[in-house]
Amino acid sequence: MKLAAIKNYFANWREWEMNPIVIKELRQGVRSWTVTGMLLLFLVVLFIASLAFLITSSFDVNANMGLGGSMFKVFLAILAGASVFFIPLYTAVRVAAERQENNPDLLYVTTLSPFRIIFGKFLCSAYITLLFFSACMPFMAFTNLLRGVDLPTVFFILAFLFLIVCASNMIAIFFACLPASRPFKILFAIGGFIMSFWVVLPVVISFQFMESGIGAMMGRRDFWIGTITTTGLVLMVTGLFFVLSVALISPPSANRALPVRTYLTGVWLLTGLLAFGWVAQTGDAERMTAWVYPTFIVMMFALLVTISNHDLLSQRVRRKIPQSQLKRFFAFFFFNGAAGGLIWVAAILVITFGIDGVMNKHFPRASYPSTFAVEGHGWYVTTGLYAFDYALLALFLQRKYFRHRPAKLAGLLAVLLAGGWALAPGIFLFFANRLSWKSIDGFQPGNIFNVFSLSEGSDQMKHQVTAMIWLVVMLFINAKWFRQQVKNFQPPPAVENVPPVLQ
């Protein structure tokens, strides 16, 4: 049995290694003049830049001891610009083209799993990125001969930039997988092009690495702790967009929520343990914000996605529901459906806020009061309560008046209700000629944005009481629907084997 398992493992590994998506994409990339032309243009720009530096330095009377460092900075900016602007765009365009219904190329006619498809797309983008980095490597190594930069710095910065480009490729694949029309995808492409200017940030960080001297910093413990932490965060973000992309291209009958919620729960637990370790070591509870704030933001997006899920489970999903009561209890939170997703989001937020409050209470060096205090950082507790209020209200309206519409209408209703109620007081006061900062600073029940503009602690407490009362009402209204969802979460009845008719 063990020998057979080992053979199957290596057979599966060979199957993953020979991913047909990678072979298909790389073959088309080699035959296309898009990748070849961009690579040739990239090499020409690097050659002209290096030639310009050498010609300029030949006119100097004294030898420039920092010529290599200056050339490396220019090469790094060129490489970062070409990689972040071109490769994610090329990858996203190819994925978006295959997502069109009039192009049944791969995503509609294939026996490959969504996981293998996205993994193949990501590997192909990583290979193209590696091709550009390999083309730039001789120019980078040449700068070491001109002094001003050492090889450990060159390799470390290139590895750092390669990680950033791969993460950008995965984000581009995610946006290309969104089920949006072509005009919206064009808008996403324009927005992605504008957001791609964030490449300036890793370039600036790389320049700071050069000035600090990476070779001398590599012997320090803090340097490797920061490097491993940053690498882990980038990998977590990349993994998140990976599972989201897999869920987007999965068929509607699949259990899309299971990999996403499982991944988010695992990352939440891991980052929570890391944050707890930092607080226990330093004694400063303020470091918990590095875990609480991202968790809060991610869960707000997860709440919108959750209420947009269908209530009816497909037979494919129901067949995977465990027969055991205990396993079914935990599976309810991770399977498709808005009811289980709401409890999953609420549980993560309550546990997060509770741990943050306990840490602030037991570590006096914290620079702000408890999470549940009306001052300080209690705003995200109130905001979370209001978010659940609008989510449950949107679910009720969608079931009551728009039951024949797609389930994703509930998420849109929640955003419109929250935004409309937040803008309504300001519009009314504007036309009544009574709009002022004092009026905005006053208590406005149900207004999420008003939570951030209040200066009085008593008004913050009014918001929390209002949100809690509203939440109780929404839970009462949706109680029947919730009980029905729990009741329907059952595996299909087993079909008894009918004995063959005796002839």
C-alpha positions in Angstrom: 0.0 0.0 0.0 2.8 2.4 0.8 4.6 1.7 -2.4 1.4 2.3 -4.4 0.8 5.6 -2.6 4.4 6.7 -3.4 3.9 5.8 -7.0 0.6 7.7 -7.2 2.3 10.7 -5.5 5.0 10.9 -8.1 2.5 10.3 -10.9 0.4 13.2 -9.7 3.5 15.4 -9.3 4.5 14.6 -12.9 0.9 15.5 -14.0 1.2 18.8 -12.2 4.6 19.5 -13.7 3.3 18.9 -17.2 0.4 21.3 -16.8 -1.2 21.6 -20.2 -2.2 25.2 -19.5 1.5 26.2 -19.1 2.4 24.4 -22.3 -0.5 26.0 -24.2 0.2 29.5 -22.9 3.9 29.4 -23.4 3.5 28.1 -26.9 1.1 30.9 -27.8 3.4 33.4 -26.1 6.4 32.3 -28.1 4.5 32.5 -31.4 3.0 35.9 -30.5 4.9 39.0 -31.4 3.5 40.7 -28.2 5.9 39.0 -25.8 8.8 38.8 -28.3 8.4 42.4 -29.3 8.2 43.6 -25.7 11.2 41.6 -24.8 13.3 43.0 -27.7 12.2 46.5 -26.8 13.1 45.9 -23.2 16.6 44.7 -24.2 17.1 47.7 -26.5 16.2 50.1 -23.7 18.6 48.5 -21.4 21.4 48.6 -23.9 20.8 52.2 -24.7 20.7 53.1 -21.0 24.0 51.3 -20.3 25.6 52.8 -23.3 24.5 56.3 -22.3 26.0 55.8 -18.8 29.3 54.6 -20.2 29.6 57.4 -22.7 28.7 60.0 -20.1 31.2 58.6 -17.6 34.0 58.7 -20.2 33.9 62.5 -20.2 34.5 62.7 -16.4 38.0 63.6 -15.3 37.8 61.6 -12.0 36.6 58.0 -11.8 33.0 57.7 -10.6 33.1 55.2 -7.8 29.3 55.0 -7.7 28.6 54.4 -11.4 27.5 50.9 -10.8 25.0 51.9 -8.2 23.5 54.6 -10.4 23.2 52.2 -13.4 21.6 49.6 -11.2 18.9 52.0 -10.1 18.1 52.9 -13.7 18.0 49.2 -14.7 15.8 48.4 -11.7 13.3 51.1 -12.6 13.2 49.9 -16.2 12.7 46.3 -15.1 10.0 47.2 -12.6 8.1 49.3 -15.1 8.3 46.8 -17.9 7.3 43.9 -15.6 4.5 45.4 -13.6 3.0 47.3 -16.6 3.2 44.7 -19.3 3.1 41.1 -17.8 0.0 41.5 -15.6 -1.8 43.3 -18.4 -0.8 40.6 -20.9 -1.9 37.8 -18.5 -5.2 39.5 -17.7 -6.1 40.1 -21.3 -5.6 36.5 -22.2 -7.7 35.2 -19.3 -10.4 37.8 -19.9 -10.6 36.7 -23.6 -11.1 33.1 -22.6 -13.9 34.1 -20.1 -16.0 35.5 -22.9 -19.0 33.3 -23.8 -18.3 33.7 -27.5 -14.9 32.2 -27.1 -15.3 28.6 -25.8 -11.6 27.9 -25.8 -10.5 26.5 -22.5 -12.7 27.5 -19.6 -15.9 26.2 -21.1 -14.7 23.0 -22.9 -12.1 21.2 -20.7 -11.8 18.4 -18.2 -9.2 20.3 -16.2 -10.2 21.5 -12.7 -10.4 25.2 -12.0 -7.5 24.8 -9.6 -5.2 23.5 -12.4 -6.4 26.2 -14.8 -5.6 29.1 -12.5 -2.4 27.4 -11.4 -1.3 27.0 -15.0 -2.1 30.7 -15.8 -0.1 31.8 -12.8 2.9 29.6 -13.7 2.9 30.9 -17.2 3.0 34.5 -16.0 5.8 33.6 -13.5 7.8 32.0 -16.4 7.4 35.1 -18.5 8.4 37.2 -15.5 11.5 35.0 -15.1 12.3 35.5 -18.8 12.4 39.3 -18.4 14.4 39.0 -15.2 16.9 36.6 -16.9 17.3 39.1 -19.8 18.0 41.8 -17.4 20.4 39.8 -15.1 23.6 40.3 -17.2 23.1 44.0 -17.1 22.5 43.9 -13.4 25.6 41.8 -12.8 27.6 44.1 -15.0 26.9 47.0 -12.6 28.8 45.1 -9.9 32.0 45.4 -11.9 31.6 49.2 -12.0 31.4 49.4 -8.2 28.7 51.0 -6.1 26.6 47.9 -5.6 27.4 44.3 -4.4 26.1 41.0 -5.7 24.1 40.1 -2.5 22.2 43.4 -2.9 21.5 42.7 -6.6 20.2 39.2 -6.0 18.1 40.2 -3.0 16.4 43.2 -4.7 15.7 41.1 -7.8 14.1 38.4 -5.7 12.1 41.0 -3.8 10.9 42.5 -7.1 10.1 39.1 -8.6 7.8 38.3 -5.7 6.0 41.6 -6.1 5.5 41.1 -9.9 4.2 37.5 -9.3 1.7 38.9 -6.8 0.6 41.6 -9.3 0.1 38.8 -11.9 -2.2 36.9 -9.5 -4.2 40.0 -8.8 -4.5 40.7 -12.5 -5.8 37.1 -13.1 -8.4 37.7 -10.3 -9.8 40.8 -12.0 -9.8 39.1 -15.4 -11.9 36.2 -13.8 -14.6 38.6 -12.5 -18.0 37.9 -14.2 -18.3 41.3 -15.7 -19.2 42.6 -19.2 -16.5 43.8 -21.6 -17.1 47.6 -20.8 -16.6 46.9 -17.1 -13.5 44.9 -17.7 -12.1 47.8 -19.8 -12.8 50.0 -16.8 -11.0 47.5 -14.5 -8.1 47.5 -16.9 -7.9 51.3 -16.8 -8.1 51.2 -13.1 -5.5 48.5 -12.9 -3.2 50.6 -15.1 -3.6 53.5 -12.8 -3.0 51.4 -9.7 0.1 49.8 -11.3 1.9 53.0 -10.5 2.3 51.6 -7.1 5.4 49.9 -8.5 7.1 53.1 -7.5 6.8 51.9 -3.9 8.9 48.7 -4.2 11.4 50.6 -6.3 11.8 53.3 -3.6 12.1 50.5 -1.0 14.8 48.9 -3.1 16.7 52.1 -3.3 16.6 52.4 0.5 17.9 48.8 0.7 20.9 49.9 -1.5 21.6 52.9 0.7 21.4 50.9 3.9 23.7 48.2 2.6 22.0 44.8 2.4 25.2 42.9 2.6 25.9 44.3 6.0 22.4 43.8 7.2 22.1 40.2 6.3 24.0 39.2 9.5 21.3 40.7 11.7 18.3 38.9 13.1 15.9 41.7 12.7 16.6 41.9 9.0 15.6 38.3 8.4 12.6 38.6 10.7 11.3 41.5 8.6 12.2 39.8 5.3 10.4 36.6 6.3 7.4 38.5 7.6 7.1 40.6 4.4 7.5 37.5 2.2 4.8 35.7 4.2 2.4 38.6 3.8 2.9 38.8 0.0 2.4 35.0 -0.3 -0.8 35.2 1.8 -2.2 37.9 -0.4 -1.2 36.0 -3.5 -2.8 32.8 -2.1 -6.0 34.7 -1.3 -6.4 36.0 -4.9 -5.6 32.5 -6.1 -8.4 30.8 -4.2 -10.8 33.7 -5.2 -9.9 33.2 -8.9 -10.5 29.5 -8.6 -13.9 30.1 -7.0 -14.8 32.6 -9.8 -14.2 30.2 -12.7 -15.8 27.2 -10.9 -19.2 26.2 -12.1 -22.2 27.6 -10.1 -23.1 24.1 -8.9 -19.7 23.7 -7.2 -19.0 24.4 -3.5 -17.2 27.7 -4.2 -17.3 28.9 -0.6 -15.4 26.0 0.9 -11.8 26.8 -0.3 -12.2 30.5 0.2 -13.5 30.4 3.7 -11.1 27.6 4.7 -8.2 29.6 3.4 -9.3 32.8 5.1 -9.9 31.0 8.4 -6.4 29.4 8.3 -4.7 32.8 7.5 -6.8 34.5 10.2 -5.6 31.9 12.8 -2.0 32.1 11.7 -1.7 35.9 11.6 -3.6 36.0 15.0 -1.0 33.7 16.5 1.8 35.9 15.1 0.2 39.0 16.4 -0.2 37.5 19.8 3.4 36.4 19.8 4.5 40.0 19.1 2.3 41.4 21.9 3.5 38.8 24.4 7.2 39.6 23.5 6.9 43.4 23.4 4.1 43.9 25.9 2.4 46.5 23.6 -1.1 45.6 22.6 -1.0 48.2 19.8 0.6 45.5 17.7 -2.7 43.7 17.6 -4.0 46.3 15.1 -1.8 44.7 12.4 -4.2 41.7 12.8 -7.5 43.4 13.8 -7.7 46.0 11.0 -7.0 43.7 8.0 -9.3 41.1 9.5 -12.1 43.7 9.8 -11.6 44.9 6.2 -11.5 41.4 4.7 -14.6 40.4 6.6 -16.6 43.4 5.4 -15.9 42.3 1.8 -16.7 38.7 2.8 -20.0 39.9 4.2 -21.0 41.4 0.9 -20.0 38.2 -1.0 -21.8 36.0 1.6 -25.2 37.7 1.3 -24.9 37.4 -2.5 -24.9 33.5 -2.3 -27.8 31.4 -3.4 -30.0 29.8 -0.8 -30.6 26.6 -2.7 -27.7 24.1 -2.7 -27.1 22.1 -5.8 -27.1 18.3 -5.7 -23.4 18.3 -6.2 -22.9 20.3 -3.0 -25.5 18.3 -1.0 -23.7 15.1 -1.8 -20.7 16.4 0.0 -22.6 17.3 3.2 -21.4 15.0 6.0 -23.7 12.5 7.5 -22.4 13.0 11.0 -24.1 15.7 13.1 -20.9 17.2 14.4 -19.2 17.3 11.0 -22.3 18.8 9.5 -22.4 21.5 12.2 -18.9 22.7 11.2 -19.5 22.2 7.5 -22.5 24.5 7.6 -20.2 27.5 8.2 -17.9 26.7 5.2 -20.4 25.5 2.5 -22.4 27.6 0.1 -25.2 29.7 1.5 -25.8 33.0 3.1 -26.9 31.7 6.5 -23.7 29.8 7.3 -21.6 32.6 5.8 -23.2 35.2 8.1 -22.4 33.1 11.2 -18.8 32.5 9.9 -18.2 36.2 9.4 -19.8 37.1 12.8 -17.8 34.5 14.6 -14.5 35.7 13.2 -15.3 39.3 14.0 -16.5 38.6 17.6 -13.5 36.5 18.4 -11.1 39.1 16.9 -12.7 42.0 18.8 -12.8 39.9 22.0 -9.2 38.9 21.8 -8.2 42.5 21.0 -10.2 43.8 24.0 -8.6 41.2 26.3 -5.1 42.0 25.1 -5.7 45.7 25.7 -6.9 45.0 29.2 -4.0 42.8 30.3 -1.1 44.8 28.6 -1.0 48.3 30.2 1.6 49.6 27.8 -1.0 49.8 25.0 -1.5 53.3 23.7 -5.2 53.2 23.3 -8.2 51.9 25.4 -10.1 48.7 25.0 -11.8 47.9 21.7 -15.2 47.9 23.4 -14.7 51.4 24.8 -16.7 54.2 23.1 -13.4 56.2 22.6 -10.4 55.0 20.7 -10.9 52.2 18.2 -14.4 51.2 19.1 -15.6 52.6 15.8 -15.1 49.3 13.9 -17.3 47.5 16.4 -20.1 50.0 15.6 -19.3 49.8 11.9 -19.5 46.0 12.0 -22.9 46.1 13.7 -24.2 48.5 11.1 -22.8 46.3 8.3 -24.7 43.3 9.6 -27.9 45.5 9.9 -27.8 46.5 6.3 -26.8 43.0 5.2 -29.8 41.4 6.9 -32.1 44.1 5.7 -30.9 43.6 2.1 -31.4 39.8 2.4 -35.0 40.4 3.7 -35.8 42.8 0.8 -34.3 40.5 -1.8 -36.4 37.5 -0.6 -39.6 39.6 -0.2 -39.6 41.7 -3.3 -36.9 40.4 -5.6 -37.0 36.7 -5.1 -36.9 36.0 -8.9 -33.8 38.2 -9.3 -30.2 36.9 -8.9 -29.0 36.4 -5.4 -26.1 38.9 -5.9 -28.7 41.6 -5.9 -28.7 41.4 -2.1 -25.1 42.6 -2.0 -25.9 45.5 -4.3 -28.9 46.4 -2.2 -26.8 46.5 1.0 -24.3 48.9 -0.6 -27.1 51.2 -2.0 -29.0 51.2 1.3 -25.9 52.1 3.4 -24.7 54.7 0.9 -28.1 56.2 0.3 -28.9 56.6 4.0 -25.4 58.1 4.6 -25.9 60.7 1.8 -29.6 61.5 2.5 -29.0 63.8 5.6 -26.3 65.8 3.9 -28.4 66.3 0.7 -31.5 67.3 2.8 -29.4 69.8 4.9 -27.8 71.2 1.7 -31.1 72.0 0.1 -32.4 73.4 3.4 -29.3 75.6 3.6 -28.4 74.2 7.0 -25.4 72.1 6.0 -22.4 72.8 8.2 -19.6 70.8 10.0 -21.5 71.0 13.2 -24.5 69.4 11.6 -22.3 66.6 10.2 -20.7 66.1 13.6 -24.2 65.6 15.2 -25.6 62.1 15.9 -27.3 60.5 12.8 -28.6 57.1 13.5 -27.9 54.4 10.9 -25.3 56.5 9.1 -22.0 54.5 8.9 -19.9 57.5 7.8 -21.3 59.5 10.8 -19.5 57.1 13.1 -16.1 58.5 12.0 -17.0 62.2 12.2 -18.3 62.2 15.8 -16.1 63.8 18.5 -18.4 63.1 21.5 -18.1 59.7 23.2 -21.8 59.8 24.2 -22.8 59.9 20.5 -20.6 56.9 19.8 -22.5 55.0 22.5 -25.8 56.1 20.9 -24.6 54.6 17.6 -23.7 51.3 19.3 -27.1 51.1 21.1 -28.9 51.9 17.9 -27.0 49.4 15.9 -27.6 46.6 18.5 -31.4 47.3 18.7 -31.5 47.3 14.9 -29.6 44.1 14.8 -32.0 42.4 17.2 -34.9 43.4 15.0 -33.2 42.2 11.8 -32.4 38.8 13.5 -36.1 38.4 14.5 -37.3 39.2 11.0 -34.8 36.7 9.4 -35.2 34.0 12.0 -37.7 32.0 10.0 -35.4 32.1 6.9 -32.4 31.1 9.0 -34.2 28.1 10.6 -35.2 27.0 7.1 -31.6 27.2 5.8 -30.4 25.1 8.8 -33.2 22.6 8.1 -32.3 22.3 4.4 -28.7 21.7 5.1 -29.0 17.9 4.8 -27.4 15.4 2.5 -29.6 13.8 -0.1 -31.4 10.7 0.9 -29.5 7.5 0.1 -30.8 5.6 -2.9 -31.3 2.0 -2.0 -29.8 -0.6 -4.4 -32.7 -2.3 -6.2 -31.8 -6.0 -6.8 -31.8 -7.0 -10.4 -34.8 -8.8 -11.8 -34.3 -12.5 -11.9 -34.7 -13.8 -15.4 
